[in-house]
């Protein structure tokens, strides 16, 4: 299983406007084959820091997600609303 932590440092002025985009991304991604979980969380220390916590069956499913229409349409908009480039960290579950 592949786990992804995608961290977005949103501009303060963009948090509210970004929520419908995050909601659409989460809703559509959860329907994808090979997606075990896809959740949005907000830092308890900094409301501008949002993370997407992802679990995928394998690299092929993750690659398909990254090429999906909704990913290619929504993620660039979220990047534009961020104060820095998102940080994407990938993990392989071992236990």
N, CA and C atoms as an extended XYZ file, in Angstrom:
285
Properties=species:S:1:pos:R:3:atomname:S:1:resname:S:1:resid:I:1 pbc="F F F"
N         0.846       -1.180        0.000 N   UNK     1
C         0.000        0.000        0.000 CA  UNK     1
C         0.887        1.237        0.000 C   UNK     1
N         0.451        2.243       -0.734 N   UNK     2
C         1.166        3.517       -0.808 CA  UNK     2
C         0.375        4.556       -0.027 C   UNK     2
N         1.086        5.289        0.810 N   UNK     3
C         0.490        6.394        1.570 CA  UNK     3
C         1.127        7.690        1.102 C   UNK     3
N         0.301        8.705        0.953 N   UNK     4
C         0.771       10.026        0.524 CA  UNK     4
C         0.305       11.065        1.534 C   UNK     4
N         1.193       11.995        1.852 N   UNK     5
C         0.840       13.167        2.641 CA  UNK     5
C         1.152       14.375        1.765 C   UNK     5
N         0.097       15.059        1.345 N   UNK     6
C         0.239       16.253        0.501 CA  UNK     6
C        -0.112       17.471        1.347 C   UNK     6
N         0.874       18.311        1.617 N   UNK     7
C         0.703       19.459        2.499 CA  UNK     7
C         0.583       20.739        1.682 C   UNK     7
N        -0.485       21.477        1.945 N   UNK     8
C        -0.740       22.756        1.290 CA  UNK     8
C        -0.695       23.866        2.340 C   UNK     8
N         0.130       24.870        2.120 N   UNK     9
C         0.168       26.072        2.956 CA  UNK     9
C        -0.640       27.132        2.219 C   UNK     9
N        -1.891       27.256        2.590 N   UNK    10
C        -2.805       28.131        1.868 CA  UNK    10
C        -2.615       29.592        2.274 C   UNK    10
N        -2.847       30.487        1.312 N   UNK    11
C        -2.894       31.903        1.643 CA  UNK    11
C        -4.128       32.121        2.525 C   UNK    11
N        -3.994       32.935        3.547 N   UNK    12
C        -5.099       33.189        4.471 CA  UNK    12
C        -6.355       33.628        3.727 C   UNK    12
N        -6.178       34.429        2.718 N   UNK    13
C        -7.322       34.949        1.964 CA  UNK    13
C        -7.974       33.895        1.069 C   UNK    13
N        -7.351       32.732        0.927 N   UNK    14
C        -7.853       31.709        0.000 CA  UNK    14
C        -8.465       30.486        0.686 C   UNK    14
N        -8.377       30.413        2.001 N   UNK    15
C        -8.889       29.224        2.708 CA  UNK    15
C       -10.352       28.970        2.363 C   UNK    15
N       -11.188       29.945        2.548 N   UNK    16
C       -12.627       29.764        2.323 CA  UNK    16
C       -12.925       29.418        0.867 C   UNK    16
N       -12.257       30.094       -0.054 N   UNK    17
C       -12.489       29.867       -1.484 CA  UNK    17
C       -11.983       28.497       -1.935 C   UNK    17
N       -10.972       27.964       -1.241 N   UNK    18
C       -10.409       26.669       -1.634 CA  UNK    18
C       -11.250       25.476       -1.164 C   UNK    18
N       -12.075       25.669       -0.160 N   UNK    19
C       -12.819       24.539        0.417 CA  UNK    19
C       -13.708       23.802       -0.588 C   UNK    19
N       -14.475       24.483       -1.437 N   UNK    20
C       -15.270       23.727       -2.417 CA  UNK    20
C       -14.400       22.907       -3.372 C   UNK    20
N       -13.223       23.416       -3.714 N   UNK    21
C       -12.317       22.667       -4.586 CA  UNK    21
C       -11.787       21.427       -3.877 C   UNK    21
N       -11.366       21.590       -2.627 N   UNK    22
C       -10.904       20.434       -1.860 CA  UNK    22
C       -12.030       19.410       -1.718 C   UNK    22
N       -13.237       19.888       -1.441 N   UNK    23
C       -14.375       18.978       -1.273 CA  UNK    23
C       -14.639       18.186       -2.555 C   UNK    23
N       -14.603       18.855       -3.693 N   UNK    24
C       -14.809       18.166       -4.964 CA  UNK    24
C       -13.694       17.154       -5.221 C   UNK    24
N       -12.458       17.551       -4.963 N   UNK    25
C       -11.324       16.657       -5.164 CA  UNK    25
C       -11.456       15.403       -4.301 C   UNK    25
N       -11.788       15.587       -3.039 N   UNK    26
C       -11.938       14.454       -2.123 CA  UNK    26
C       -13.085       13.552       -2.576 C   UNK    26
N       -14.219       14.134       -2.880 N   UNK    27
C       -15.401       13.355       -3.272 CA  UNK    27
C       -15.130       12.514       -4.519 C   UNK    27
N       -14.566       13.124       -5.543 N   UNK    28
C       -14.311       12.398       -6.791 CA  UNK    28
C       -13.199       11.370       -6.638 C   UNK    28
N       -12.174       11.705       -5.884 N   UNK    29
C       -11.051       10.786       -5.716 CA  UNK    29
C       -11.455        9.550       -4.933 C   UNK    29
N       -12.300        9.704       -3.943 N   UNK    30
C       -12.748        8.546       -3.160 CA  UNK    30
C       -13.476        7.512       -4.020 C   UNK    30
N       -13.952        7.909       -5.176 N   UNK    31
C       -14.657        6.998       -6.083 CA  UNK    31
C       -13.706        6.236       -7.009 C   UNK    31
N       -12.434        6.597       -7.004 N   UNK    32
C       -11.473        5.984       -7.915 CA  UNK    32
C       -11.095        4.578       -7.453 C   UNK    32
N       -10.906        3.702       -8.445 N   UNK    33
C       -10.454        2.350       -8.146 CA  UNK    33
C        -9.036        2.411       -7.568 C   UNK    33
N        -8.810        1.673       -6.514 N   UNK    34
C        -7.495        1.638       -5.881 CA  UNK    34
C        -7.307        2.669       -4.788 C   UNK    34
N        -8.279        3.549       -4.596 N   UNK    35
C        -8.203        4.542       -3.520 CA  UNK    35
C        -8.814        3.937       -2.258 C   UNK    35
N        -7.998        3.731       -1.251 N   UNK    36
C        -8.487        3.192        0.023 CA  UNK    36
C        -8.976        4.303        0.940 C   UNK    36
N        -8.303        5.450        0.890 N   UNK    37
C        -8.757        6.599        1.675 CA  UNK    37
C        -8.166        7.869        1.077 C   UNK    37
N        -8.900        8.959        1.284 N   UNK    38
C        -8.477       10.263        0.763 CA  UNK    38
C        -9.184       11.295        1.631 C   UNK    38
N        -8.446       11.884        2.564 N   UNK    39
C        -9.036       12.759        3.571 CA  UNK    39
C        -8.309       14.093        3.626 C   UNK    39
N        -9.056       15.137        3.948 N   UNK    40
C        -8.491       16.467        4.133 CA  UNK    40
C        -8.491       16.778        5.620 C   UNK    40
N        -7.357       17.259        6.122 N   UNK    41
C        -7.242       17.639        7.534 CA  UNK    41
C        -6.585       19.014        7.625 C   UNK    41
N        -6.905       19.703        8.708 N   UNK    42
C        -6.369       21.049        8.944 CA  UNK    42
C        -5.508       21.020       10.190 C   UNK    42
N        -4.371       21.680       10.142 N   UNK    43
C        -3.462       21.735       11.286 CA  UNK    43
C        -4.157       22.377       12.491 C   UNK    43
N        -3.907       21.836       13.658 N   UNK    44
C        -4.435       22.431       14.881 CA  UNK    44
C        -3.579       23.619       15.325 C   UNK    44
N        -2.385       23.764       14.737 N   UNK    45
C        -1.485       24.865       15.080 CA  UNK    45
C        -1.564       26.044       14.116 C   UNK    45
N        -1.939       25.768       12.860 N   UNK    46
C        -1.962       26.806       11.831 CA  UNK    46
C        -3.098       26.489       10.858 C   UNK    46
N        -4.161       27.253       10.911 N   UNK    47
C        -5.349       27.002       10.087 CA  UNK    47
C        -5.068       27.094        8.592 C   UNK    47
N        -3.947       27.674        8.205 N   UNK    48
C        -3.599       27.779        6.792 CA  UNK    48
C        -2.962       26.507        6.242 C   UNK    48
N        -2.603       25.582        7.128 N   UNK    49
C        -1.950       24.341        6.700 CA  UNK    49
C        -2.988       23.233        6.598 C   UNK    49
N        -3.164       22.749        5.369 N   UNK    50
C        -4.095       21.662        5.090 CA  UNK    50
C        -3.310       20.492        4.523 C   UNK    50
N        -3.697       19.285        4.896 N   UNK    51
C        -3.048       18.099        4.351 CA  UNK    51
C        -4.093       17.161        3.769 C   UNK    51
N        -3.728       16.561        2.668 N   UNK    52
C        -4.514       15.466        2.123 CA  UNK    52
C        -3.769       14.196        2.494 C   UNK    52
N        -4.466       13.305        3.187 N   UNK    53
C        -3.910       12.030        3.629 CA  UNK    53
C        -4.499       10.952        2.727 C   UNK    53
N        -3.634       10.285        1.977 N   UNK    54
C        -4.082        9.363        0.935 CA  UNK    54
C        -3.554        7.953        1.181 C   UNK    54
N        -4.349        6.960        0.782 N   UNK    55
C        -3.914        5.561        0.781 CA  UNK    55
C        -4.333        4.947       -0.544 C   UNK    55
N        -3.367        4.327       -1.221 N   UNK    56
C        -3.589        3.750       -2.545 CA  UNK    56
C        -3.149        2.295       -2.574 C   UNK    56
N        -3.840        1.497       -3.378 N   UNK    57
C        -3.518        0.074       -3.474 CA  UNK    57
C        -2.133       -0.151       -4.062 C   UNK    57
N        -1.767        0.656       -5.067 N   UNK    58
C        -0.478        0.478       -5.736 CA  UNK    58
C        -0.133        1.719       -6.563 C   UNK    58
N         1.051        1.701       -7.144 N   UNK    59
C         1.522        2.859       -7.917 CA  UNK    59
C         0.655        3.100       -9.148 C   UNK    59
N         0.147        2.050       -9.756 N   UNK    60
C        -0.694        2.212      -10.941 CA  UNK    60
C        -1.950        3.014      -10.612 C   UNK    60
N        -2.576        2.725       -9.476 N   UNK    61
C        -3.777        3.466       -9.064 CA  UNK    61
C        -3.433        4.929       -8.784 C   UNK    61
N        -2.296        5.165       -8.145 N   UNK    62
C        -1.865        6.528       -7.865 CA  UNK    62
C        -1.561        7.280       -9.166 C   UNK    62
N        -0.919        6.608      -10.107 N   UNK    63
C        -0.617        7.234      -11.393 CA  UNK    63
C        -1.902        7.606      -12.136 C   UNK    63
N        -2.892        6.711      -12.072 N   UNK    64
C        -4.171        6.984      -12.729 CA  UNK    64
C        -4.847        8.204      -12.084 C   UNK    64
N        -4.774        8.277      -10.775 N   UNK    65
C        -5.333        9.428      -10.062 CA  UNK    65
C        -4.654       10.718      -10.518 C   UNK    65
N        -3.341       10.697      -10.586 N   UNK    66
C        -2.580       11.899      -10.960 CA  UNK    66
C        -2.874       12.354      -12.380 C   UNK    66
N        -3.394       11.464      -13.201 N   UNK    67
C        -3.730       11.797      -14.585 CA  UNK    67
C        -5.232       12.049      -14.771 C   UNK    67
N        -6.006       11.961      -13.703 N   UNK    68
C        -7.458       12.111      -13.811 CA  UNK    68
C        -7.844       13.553      -14.150 C   UNK    68
N        -8.997       13.699      -14.774 N   UNK    69
C        -9.493       15.019      -15.161 CA  UNK    69
C        -9.631       15.929      -13.954 C   UNK    69
N       -10.226       15.416      -12.879 N   UNK    70
C       -10.460       16.275      -11.710 CA  UNK    70
C        -9.152       16.682      -11.033 C   UNK    70
N        -8.180       15.789      -10.980 N   UNK    71
C        -6.879       16.135      -10.392 CA  UNK    71
C        -6.212       17.229      -11.224 C   UNK    71
N        -6.161       17.030      -12.542 N   UNK    72
C        -5.491       17.989      -13.424 CA  UNK    72
C        -6.201       19.343      -13.477 C   UNK    72
N        -7.475       19.352      -13.183 N   UNK    73
C        -8.251       20.597      -13.192 CA  UNK    73
C        -8.173       21.319      -11.845 C   UNK    73
N        -8.275       20.572      -10.745 N   UNK    74
C        -8.403       21.178       -9.418 CA  UNK    74
C        -7.062       21.502       -8.769 C   UNK    74
N        -6.123       20.597       -8.830 N   UNK    75
C        -4.860       20.794       -8.092 CA  UNK    75
C        -4.117       22.060       -8.530 C   UNK    75
N        -4.015       22.376       -9.819 N   UNK    76
C        -3.346       23.638      -10.177 CA  UNK    76
C        -4.016       24.870       -9.558 C   UNK    76
N        -5.322       24.841       -9.433 N   UNK    77
C        -6.021       25.960       -8.791 CA  UNK    77
C        -5.634       26.055       -7.317 C   UNK    77
N        -5.544       24.903       -6.653 N   UNK    78
C        -5.163       24.890       -5.238 CA  UNK    78
C        -3.724       25.358       -5.059 C   UNK    78
N        -2.867       24.981       -5.985 N   UNK    79
C        -1.471       25.432       -5.933 CA  UNK    79
C        -1.412       26.949       -6.047 C   UNK    79
N        -2.219       27.522       -6.938 N   UNK    80
C        -2.259       28.978       -7.096 CA  UNK    80
C        -2.749       29.684       -5.830 C   UNK    80
N        -3.568       29.007       -5.038 N   UNK    81
C        -4.096       29.577       -3.803 CA  UNK    81
C        -3.153       29.371       -2.614 C   UNK    81
N        -2.068       28.671       -2.845 N   UNK    82
C        -1.106       28.365       -1.783 CA  UNK    82
C        -0.018       29.423       -1.708 C   UNK    82
N         0.527       29.606       -0.517 N   UNK    83
C         1.605       30.580       -0.343 CA  UNK    83
C         2.960       30.004       -0.743 C   UNK    83
N         3.065       28.670       -0.760 N   UNK    84
C         4.287       27.978       -1.187 CA  UNK    84
C         3.869       26.747       -1.995 C   UNK    84
N         4.819       26.166       -2.673 N   UNK    85
C         4.526       24.932       -3.412 CA  UNK    85
C         4.140       23.829       -2.429 C   UNK    85
N         3.171       23.005       -2.787 N   UNK    86
C         2.799       21.905       -1.890 CA  UNK    86
C         3.964       20.943       -1.676 C   UNK    86
N         3.965       20.318       -0.524 N   UNK    87
C         4.952       19.295       -0.198 CA  UNK    87
C         4.262       17.937       -0.312 C   UNK    87
N         4.795       17.061       -1.152 N   UNK    88
C         4.214       15.739       -1.360 CA  UNK    88
C         5.215       14.708       -0.854 C   UNK    88
N         4.803       13.921        0.139 N   UNK    89
C         5.670       12.889        0.693 CA  UNK    89
C         4.987       11.546        0.512 C   UNK    89
N         5.731       10.592       -0.040 N   UNK    90
C         5.202        9.263       -0.334 CA  UNK    90
C         5.827        8.240        0.611 C   UNK    90
N         4.992        7.300        1.053 N   UNK    91
C         5.430        6.245        1.961 CA  UNK    91
C         4.924        4.904        1.467 C   UNK    91
N         5.668        3.853        1.730 N   UNK    92
C         5.204        2.497        1.506 CA  UNK    92
C         4.893        1.907        2.866 C   UNK    92
N         3.674        1.432        3.045 N   UNK    93
C         3.290        0.852        4.336 CA  UNK    93
C         4.054       -0.461        4.526 C   UNK    93
N         4.672       -0.618        5.688 N   UNK    94
C         5.445       -1.819        5.954 CA  UNK    94
C         4.823       -2.711        7.032 C   UNK    94
N         3.970       -2.164        7.856 N   UNK    95
C         3.269       -2.976        8.873 CA  UNK    95
C         1.809       -2.617        8.838 C   UNK    95
